[in-house]
Amino acid sequence: MDGHLGSIGAGHMGGAILRAVLDAGLYPPPSVHISSPVPSELEAFAQCDTGSDNAAVVNASGLILLATRPQQVPGVLREIAPHMSGKCLLSIAAGVTVSSIRALLPPDAYVLRVMPNLPLAYGAGAAVLAKPEGVPEGFAGQARAIFECGGIVEVLDEDLINASTALGGSAVAYFFRMAAVMRAWGERNGIPADAALNIAAQTMLGASKMLTGSGKTPGALAESVAVPGGTTEAAFRAFDETGFDGALIAGLDACRDRGIALYKSC
Ligand SMILES: NC(=O)c1ccc[n+]([C@@H]2O[C@H](COP(=O)([O-])OP(=O)(O)OC[C@H]3O[C@@H](n4cnc5c(N)ncnc54)[C@H](OP(=O)(O)O)[C@@H]3O)[C@@H](O)[C@H]2O)c1
């Protein structure tokens, strides 16, 4: 079963991961086994082995992606536990810890935890893999390769997953919200909505490329745009007066703390 990938669930995130992996050719479609109670979600994976039997997926696979919603995880674990000996479960469920999963699986099953984000569907994801503890490199390497099909992978201690969710998993939506404000502002200033959104979105993309490609710090890049007495400096002054940084930090804190609360309830 080595070299066979399973997936329990194929919803928004599970489906995006599977699509990225198949598009990259990491696994041939017949060696990908997917179960879902939602037939329409399986239609996109007709070349794979699809069905609704979670135990059959585990039996056919070495590494199994667990892509259900967090509250559905305990029920799935109880169902698949008798089939998990020697296999590795790769969970993406927010807030569900490696130890809480291990507690419901046989002692010779392995567990990995990843926090992905949705841009992986566009090859621009940022996934955080909790440092694999006691997991054979074969499984850990496959997990990294899966998420590298859709972007970058950072490996961090598991107790940093909640903080990293505030920077990645959830942060995608902060930029969407910022784009919505910029588009609406552009319209109020007479710029057609489509053009305003294109300018804002392309600028976010360009800023990201400069951040990752220039070798310069965010502060140095900001300084190179915000020349004294100029337009950007005027914007920064208004941001300082209205507490832009403080609002961002409060949001990051709230996101991290919600992850910790979810963790305690799982
Ligand atoms: N979406 C994101 O941006 C994001 C980011 C990071 C992490 N995640 C994590 O990814 C996981 C999935 O999120 P999602 O947004 O993809 O949710 P989703 O679209 O609801 O997908 C979950 C899928 O699992 C199915 N499912 C439920 N019970 C099942 C079972 N017993 N066996 C097999 N499949 C079952 C669900 O079917 P039903 O709808 O019929 O229940 C649904 O199709 C969550 O744990 C979430 O924390 C998501």
The ligand as a Gaussian input file, in Angstrom:
#p B3LYP/6-31G(d) Opt

LIG

0 1
 N      -11.331000      25.438000       4.135000
 C      -10.176000      25.948000       4.555000
 O       -9.735000      27.045000       4.165000
 C       -9.333000      25.158000       5.531000
 C       -8.040000      25.630000       5.889000
 C       -7.260000      24.842000       6.759000
 C       -7.767000      23.649000       7.286000
 N       -9.010000      23.242000       6.942000
 C       -9.517000      21.998000       7.522000
 O       -9.889000      21.149000       6.478000
 C      -10.942000      20.283000       6.926000
 C      -12.022000      20.265000       5.869000
 O      -12.524000      21.580000       5.711000
 P      -13.376000      21.934000       4.426000
 O      -13.504000      23.412000       4.407000
 O      -12.843000      21.203000       3.244000
 O      -14.805000      21.269000       4.853000
 P      -15.881000      20.596000       3.904000
 O      -15.914000      21.282000       2.575000
 O      -17.146000      20.513000       4.699000
 O      -15.327000      19.120000       3.656000
 C      -15.455000      18.062000       4.565000
 C      -15.998000      16.879000       3.794000
 O      -15.894000      15.697000       4.602000
 C      -17.123000      14.984000       4.433000
 N      -17.362000      14.032000       5.497000
 C      -18.113000      14.184000       6.610000
 N      -18.140000      13.040000       7.339000
 C      -17.411000      12.143000       6.649000
 C      -17.073000      10.795000       6.867000
 N      -17.500000      10.139000       7.965000
 N      -16.294000      10.169000       5.968000
 C      -15.857000      10.796000       4.854000
 N      -16.141000      12.093000       4.594000
 C      -16.908000      12.751000       5.472000
 C      -18.141000      16.087000       4.413000
 O      -19.415000      15.609000       3.987000
 P      -20.734000      16.328000       4.612000
 O      -20.728000      17.720000       4.073000
 O      -21.858000      15.470000       4.095000
 O      -20.609000      16.298000       6.101000
 C      -17.484000      17.046000       3.442000
 O      -17.684000      16.639000       2.119000
 C      -11.442000      20.842000       8.263000
 O      -11.042000      19.994000       9.312000
 C      -10.771000      22.206000       8.365000
 O      -10.440000      22.515000       9.710000
 C       -9.803000      23.947000       6.082000

